[in-house]
């Protein structure tokens, strides 16, 4: 039986790469984004326009998938944004927006997905996206670190709540990844080189590399993993690069 995957934030770098990989593996993919026009070239059997930062939008995304393809037993929540600024230079509205886009959307989307699999009870797997800044202090990342730290706590608690049903809930925590979101930071060769030197394995990782780990977490090959946050960061959070 072909698995059905709901991929939110599908127009972003990691979400798009994941849609490509899942389709290549024979999955049925429902790609979700706020604007239908921007989803048109995302490879998927179904394109759903929904704002998953609201409970109504999250429920609508799941409902649209169920109606067109069937219940999505897999969820990849790739919605996110960032804010690089110290706390004293972060405006309240900026911090609220980071929490809304990252943490609120994760709560609402995971909740809507769990509810869809409760009646009748079905097993499934979900993967959310955190960041290395949730586990290691990186200057000028206070707001996004708080949001992503909340996502990691959500993953652990939800994994405990729904393990009895056979729901596996994990996350990836990428380091600097070459995506449209980071394009402005990486467009200058000096900036890219400086970023690459922070990672023991060197270089700046691709969206495909992060998506590959997410696809594995959604697969049966990761059947014994739940409540985990896997760093996809070239060793950034655990080891120091050799200084040359």
N, C-alpha and C positions, 0 to 999 in steps of 0.2 A: 504494500500500500504506500503510495507516494505521500511524503510528509508535506504539510502545509506550513509555511513560515510567514509570519507577519513581521516586516522590517520597517520600523519607524525611522524618521530622519533619513529616508532613502535617497534624497538628492544630495546629501553630504558625501564627503570623500569616502569615509569608512562604510556608511550605509550602502552607497552605490556599489562599492567593491564587493560587499557581502552579497548583494543581490546577484551580481555576476557569478560569484562562486557557487552559490546555492543552486542557481538555475543550471549551471554546468554539471552539477552533481545530481540533477534530475528532480529537484524539489519544485513544488508549486510555490510561487512567491507573490505575496501581496505587498506592494510598496506603498508606504504612507508618507505624506508630506502635506504641508499647509496649502500649497498652491499646485493645483492639478497641472498647470502649464509646465512647471519646472520638473514634473515627474515624467513627462511624455517620453523622454529618451532613456529612462531607467529600465533595464531589462527585468520584466516581471509579467506574470499572467494577469495581474490586476493592479490598477493604480487607484489609490484612495486619497481624496483630499479631506484632511481632518486636522484640527488643532489639538494635539494630544497634551497640551499644557492645561487643558480643562477636562474635568471628568466627563462632560458630555461628548467632547471630541474623542476621547479615548474609547468610550463605549461605542461611539458611532463607527470608529475604525474597526473594532472587533466585529460588530454587527454586519458591516459591509463585507468583510471577509467571509464570515459564516454563510451569508446569503449567496455569495458568488462562487466560493471555492469549497467551503466547509470550515469546520472549527480549526483554527490555527493551533496545532499542538506545539509549535515552536514560536518563540517571540525573541526578536533582537531589537532592543530599544536603543537607537543611536542618536536620538535627539539631544542636542547640547549646544552650548555657547561658552564663551570664556570672558574673563575680565582680568587684565593684567594691570594692576594698580595697587599701591599700598592702601591700607585701611583708611588712613587719614585723607586720602585723595579719592576715595570711592564714595560717590553720592548715594544716599539712601535708595533712590529710584534705580540706580545701576545695580546695587546689591540685590534688591528685590527682584529685578529682572533675571539675574543670574540664577537665583533660587527658583524662580518660576519655571524657567526654561529647562533647567537641569533636574532639580529635585522634585518639584511639583509634577512634572511630566512623568518622571519615573514612578512616583506613587500612583498616579491615576492610571497609567498604562498597565503597570503590573497588576493593579487591582482589577481592572477590566478584563484582563487576560485570565487571571485566576478564576474570576466569577464565571467566565465562559466555559471553563473546564470542570467546574464543580457539579453541574447538573446536565447530563449524568457525569459522574466522576471519571476523569480521564488523566492518564499520565502525560507529562510534557516537559519541555525544557525551555528556560528563558536565560538570556544573557543581556546584561546591562553594561553601560560604559562609564567607568570611573576615570581616574587619572593618577599619575604618579604623585601629584601634589597633595593627594589625600593621605599619603603615608610617609612622605618626607617633606620637611619644610623647605619651600622654595620662595624666595623673596618676592613680594608684590603679587601674591596669589591668594590672599586671604579669603576673598568672597568665593572664588571658584573652589578653593580647598574645602571650605565649609559645605558647599553644595555636593561635591563629590564624596566627601566623608559621609554625608547623610545617605548617599546612594549605597555605599559599602555597608553601612549599618542596616539599611533596608534589605539588602541581599541576604545577610546573615539571618535576620529575624524571619523573613518570609520563607527562607529555605527550611528553617526549623518548623515553622507552622505547617507547611504543606508537604513535607517529606513523606508523611504517612500516606498521602494520596499518590505519591510517585512523581511529584513535580520537582524538578531540579532547577535551582535558581543560582546563577553565578554571575560574575562580572569580569571584565578585562580592565586593566589600568594602563593605558598607553603612555609612553613618553612622547617626546616631540615627534609628530607624524606629519609627513608631507601631504597636506590636504588643502582645499580652498580656504579653510579657516586660518591656516598658518602661512598662507602664501605671502602675505605682506611682510611677515617676519623673516621669511626665508629667501626673499627675492634678491637680496644683496649677497654676493659671494662671501663677504667677510662674516655676515651674520650666520649664514649656513655653516661655514667652517667652524665658527665659535660654538654653535649649538652641537655640531657633530663631535667635538672634542670632549663634551661632557659625558659621553656614553662609552663605557668600556669596550663594546663591540664596534664603536666608531660609526660614523655616518648618521643620517636621519632616516628613520624607517618609513616604509610606504604604507598606504592604506590597505593594500593587498595583504601585507604581513599581519596587520591587526585583524583584518577580516578572516584570514585563515584560521587564527586561533578561535575566533568567535564561532566560525562554522564547525570547528571540531567540538567545541563545548555544546553545541546544539545537537551533535550527532550521537549515535549510540556508542561510539568509541569512548565517550566521556561519561558512560553510564554510572560510574561510581563517584562522580564529582558533584557536590552541591554545597552551597554556602561559601564558595571560594572566590577570591579575587586574584586573578592571574596577571602579574605585571608583564606587559609586553613593552619592554623598555631598554633592551640592550644591556641590561645589568645595572641600570642607573640607580635603582633603589637599594641594591644589595652590595655592590662592590664599587671600588674606585678605579678609574682608568689609570693605567701606567703613564706617568708624566715623562714625556720625552723632550 
